Amino acid sequence: MPKKITKNLNLFTIRLPMPALVSILHRMSGAVLFIFMPFLVVAFCNSLTSVSFYERTISQLFSFPLVLILYLMVWGFIHHLIAGFRHLLLDMQIGNDLIVASLSSKSVLVSSVMGTLLVIYLL
């Protein structure tokens, strides 16, 4: 009789390695940018029509619900950029060792959060 293998289907109990988490977040940040970029382009186009539209667009962008989306887009852009450079280096066979890959993935997470906080502070 074959040995029965138990399968864990609860995604919240699976502990992913750090490089896998950064790779998933890289894909998610790309999706966030793809979904929210048309709204930002429309807001930019509206702000260029007149001074009153500009003032209204700025006040809407910095209202509470939309400022969270704006911050999410800033994080998405910075994380996607840094993780994209990391993936390019991995494609060139640079940093494929387990220790280096883990360290680079942690540095991507830290630098994307720090870069987002810096941009938010400068806004």
Buried (B, 14 or more C-beta within 10 A) or exposed (E): EEEEEEEEEEEEEEEEEBBEBBBEBBEEBBEBBEEBEEBBEEBEEBBEEEEEBEEBBEEBBEEEEBBEBBBBBBBBBBBBBBBBEBBEBBEEEEBEEEEBBBBBBBEBBEBBEEBBEEBEEEE
